[in-house]
Amino acid sequence: MKILGMGVPELLIILVVILLIFGPKNLPKLGSALGKTVKNLREGMGAGEKDVEEAADEEVVEEVIEVE
């Protein structure tokens, strides 16, 4: 099974190194911060897509008004 081009042994080595660097007490804080960051990134990307959709809808409305 490959995740991001890495196999299970590589992922386990990375996890062990992270555990050694941050320690078991700080891992929940690290995970929480990482989760919040990913959530904010997804919300930001979603907001950009909504803006594009709204702009496209406004252009369609303007075209319909001009045709009438």
C-alpha positions in Angstrom: 0.0 0.0 0.0 1.5 3.3 -1.1 0.6 6.7 0.5 2.1 9.7 -1.1 4.6 7.5 -2.9 5.8 5.9 0.4 5.3 2.4 1.7 4.4 1.3 5.2 8.0 1.0 6.4 8.9 4.6 5.4 5.7 5.9 7.1 6.6 4.0 10.3 10.1 5.4 10.4 8.7 8.9 9.9 6.3 8.4 12.8 9.0 7.1 15.1 11.2 10.1 14.3 8.3 12.4 15.0 7.7 10.6 18.3 11.3 11.0 19.3 11.5 14.7 18.4 8.2 15.9 20.0 7.7 13.3 22.7 4.5 11.5 23.7 3.2 14.4 25.7 3.2 16.8 22.8 1.8 14.6 20.1 -1.9 15.3 20.9 -1.1 19.1 20.7 0.7 18.5 17.4 -2.1 16.5 16.0 -4.7 19.1 17.1 -2.7 21.9 15.5 -2.3 19.9 12.3 -6.0 19.1 12.2 -6.9 22.8 12.7 -4.5 23.8 9.9 -6.0 21.3 7.5 -9.5 22.5 8.4 -8.6 26.1 7.8 -7.0 25.3 4.5 -10.1 23.4 3.3 -12.4 26.2 4.4 -10.2 28.7 2.6 -10.1 26.7 -0.6 -13.9 26.2 -0.4 -14.4 30.0 0.1 -12.4 30.6 -3.1 -14.5 28.2 -5.1 -17.7 29.9 -3.8 -16.4 33.3 -4.9 -15.7 32.0 -8.4 -19.2 30.4 -8.6 -20.9 33.6 -7.4 -18.9 35.7 -9.9 -20.0 33.3 -12.7 -23.6 33.5 -11.6 -23.4 37.3 -11.6 -22.1 37.3 -15.2 -25.0 35.0 -16.3 -27.5 37.4 -14.7 -25.9 40.4 -16.4 -26.0 38.6 -19.7 -29.7 37.8 -19.3 -30.5 41.4 -18.3 -28.7 42.7 -21.4 -30.5 40.3 -23.7 -34.0 41.4 -22.5 
